Amino acid sequence: MIKGFRDFVTRGNVIDLAIAVVIGAAFGAVVAAFATDFIGGIIGAIGGSSQFKDAGFTVNGSKIVYGSTITALINFAIVAAVIYFAIVVPMNELTRRRRKDADAQTPAPSDEAVLLTEIRDLLQAQARP
């Protein structure tokens, strides 16, 4: 049982996943700080609020805060854009190139294979009523 667990943990996928989680958390912290401090600071300076994440309005004595929600949306947009342009686009390009290379390496069927295919198709056509 312990050997099976050790084999599972030392398999490449688990270690890669752990590294991705740690790097993703660190990247999320950087994006959150950027969106809160830099972008939020710019929006706060334009809107006249010193802390954009605390920006909001009061209705019947209750403060409705919208700054933190907008900051979270900015965080999401930055992370989604980086994932798309740094991971999805290059992987799609790599897949397209591999498919093109595989198509180029696929040999054309021989004359015998073409003839056998035609015979098979004729036999199937004759078998149908």
N, C-alpha and C positions, 0 to 999 in steps of 0.2 A: 504494500500500500504506500509506504513512504517512497519506494523507488519509483512508482508510478507518478507520484506528486513531483518528485525531483525531475523526472523526465519531462513532465508537463511544464514546469517552471523554466527549465533550461532550453526548452524549444524556442526558436527564434521569435515566433509570433508574440509570445507573452512578454518577452523583454522589449521588443519593439513597441508594443502597446504601452508598457509602463513608461518608456522614454517619451512617447508621444503625449501621454497624459501630463507628465511633469512639464514638458516644453509648452504644451497647450495652456496649462495653468499660468506659467510665467508670461506667456504672450498675452493672455487675458488680462493679467495685472498691468502690463505695459499699456495695452489698449485702453483699459479703464482709466488709468492715470492720465493718458493723453487726452481722452475725451472729457474727463472731468476737469482737469486743470487747464489744459491749453484751449480746446474748443469751447468748453464751458466758460472759461475766462473771457474769451473773445465775445461770446454771445452775451455774457453777463455785462461786459463793458459797453456793448452796444445797447443792451436793454436797461442799463442803469442798476443792475444788481451785482453786488460784490461776489456772491456765491450763486452761480446759476443753478446748482443742484437743489438749492433751497427756494428757487423762484416759484411763485405761486400767487394765488389771490384768495381773498377772504370772502366767504358768503355766510351771513348770519352768525358771525363769530367763529366759524370753522375755516381753517386754512386748507386750501386745496393746492397741493404741491404738484407741479407739472415738470419742474426742472430735472428731477431724478429720472423720470420716465423718458424724457427726451435724451438724456445722457445715456441711458440704457439702450435706446434705439440707435444712437450714434455708435456705441460700442458694437452692437450687433452688425450694423452696416459695415464697419471697418473690418471686423473679423470675417464676415461673409465675403467681402471683396478680396481680402488677402487669401482666403482659402480657395476662392474661385480662380484667381489669377496665378497663384503660386502652386496649386495642386491640380485642380480640375483641368485647366487649359493645357498644361504640359502633359498630363496623363492622356487626354484626348488626342493630342498631337502624336504622342508615342504610340498609342493604339492605332491611329491612322497609318503611321509609317510602317508599323509591323504588319498590318493587314496588307498594305501595298507591297511590301517585300514578300509576303507569303504568296500573294497573287502572282507576282512576277516569277517566283520560284516554282509555281505549280506547272508541271509540264503539260503540254497539249496531249490529248488522248491519241493513242496510236491508231493507225488505219484499222487494225484488227478490232480494237475496242469500239470504234465508231460502227464498224460492220456488225459486231455482236449486239450493240445497242439497237441498231435498226432491226435486226432479226427479232430481238426480244419485243420490241414495240409492235412489229407485224404479228407475232404470235399472240400477243395480248389483244390486238384488234380482232383477230380471227376467233378468239375464244369468246368474245362478247357476242350475244345474239343480235 
